[in-house]
Amino acid sequence: MDELGIKKRMMFIMEEDYNFLAYNTFIILNGLGCNRKKGKLKDHRKISFLIDFVANGKLVDILEKSNRNDSINSVDLEILNRSYTNALLRIKTINQLIYTLTNEDLIYVENRKLDRLSVSLVKDNIDLEFFKGDLFKIERGNIKRLKEEVKRITILDISNLLEKLYYKHGIIDEQLFS
């Protein structure tokens, strides 16, 4: 079975599958340089919105197109809208996942400020092959491209991140996070 087949077999309902969410969380944190020794991702809720961009390079393509001031067509807007909606529905699951991964000593939570946790990867407890093998090469490439399109992801507050990913494209008129 090829690598893509293995990944698909791991997934049940992508948006709710803990394996899918966990490995994309690891890829996001690693790709952004958020490990316990170096940096952290301020506000864990951002993971919910970043997952679709890591899993689907088409979303990064849309951002690249927008940042070049090319027009975004209605199909692209629908893809962005679906991503935004899925991410909102996924926030509670991400909260649960972060606490589970923290209890397993795979994620470190530094700042427990209300509902905004600063998180980083405990890289020593994850097999290094996970970050270097071919299985997640596409996802690692997507987070690298996303970092180029959205500067300072790790320290942006959630409302500014959502502005760059969704609001400026008219996905929603008012900001839900402040």
C-alpha positions, -999 to 999 in steps of 0.1 A, spaced: 0 0 0 14 35 -8 19 62 18 -12 81 9 -32 49 13 -17 44 47 -27 79 58 -62 75 45 -66 42 63 -56 60 95 -84 84 91 -121 78 98 -138 112 97 -110 136 91 -123 165 110 -129 144 141 -102 117 139 -78 121 167 -49 105 148 -54 130 119 -56 159 144 -27 147 165 -2 142 136 -12 175 120 -8 193 154 27 178 157 35 189 121 22 224 128 42 228 161 73 214 146 70 234 114 66 266 133 96 258 156 74 254 187 92 230 209 98 231 246 134 242 242 128 270 217 94 285 212 57 282 217 25 287 198 5 314 216 -32 304 218 -37 267 210 -71 275 193 -51 286 162 -43 249 156 -79 243 147 -77 268 119 -42 258 107 -49 221 104 -69 225 71 -41 246 56 -15 219 65 -37 191 53 -49 208 21 -23 226 0 -52 241 -21 -59 265 8 -23 276 8 -25 281 -29 -55 304 -23 -36 325 2 -6 327 -22 -30 339 -50 -46 365 -27 -12 378 -15 -2 383 -51 -34 404 -55 -49 378 -79 -87 375 -76 -101 346 -58 -130 329 -75 -162 316 -60 -149 280 -58 -119 292 -38 -141 312 -15 -163 282 -9 -132 261 0 -121 289 25 -156 291 39 -157 253 45 -123 254 61 -135 282 85 -167 264 94 -149 231 100 -123 248 122 -150 264 144 -166 230 149 -132 215 157 -122 238 185 -137 217 213 -120 186 199 -87 204 197 -91 214 234 -96 178 243 -67 167 222 -43 192 237 -51 180 272 -47 144 261 -14 150 244 -2 170 275 -11 141 298 9 119 274 39 143 277 38 150 239 27 186 242 39 211 268 15 238 280 33 268 294 7 295 299 -27 285 312 -45 318 305 -82 311 305 -90 294 272 -57 305 255 -30 280 261 6 285 249 17 251 236 49 235 224 60 201 213 79 178 235 100 166 206 122 142 226 91 120 232 82 117 195 101 94 171 124 116 149 114 96 118 80 112 121 95 145 112 119 133 86 101 105 67 82 108 34 48 100 49 41 136 59 63 153 34 33 171 18 20 184 51 55 196 61 57 215 28 23 230 33 33 244 68 65 258 53 45 276 25 20 288 50 47 304 72 59 323 41 24 336 35 14 345 71 43 360 90 47 355 128 20 329 131 32 318 165 27 352 181 -2 366 162 -34 367 183 -62 346 170 -82 375 156 -52 387 135 -45 352 122 -82 348 112 -80 382 95 -51 370 73 -67 336 66 -104 344 63 -118 378 71 -99 397 45 -115 374 19 -150 382 31 -156 348 46 -172 364 76 -181 400 82 -175 403 119 -148 388 141 -158 361 165 -126 362 185 -111 392 202 
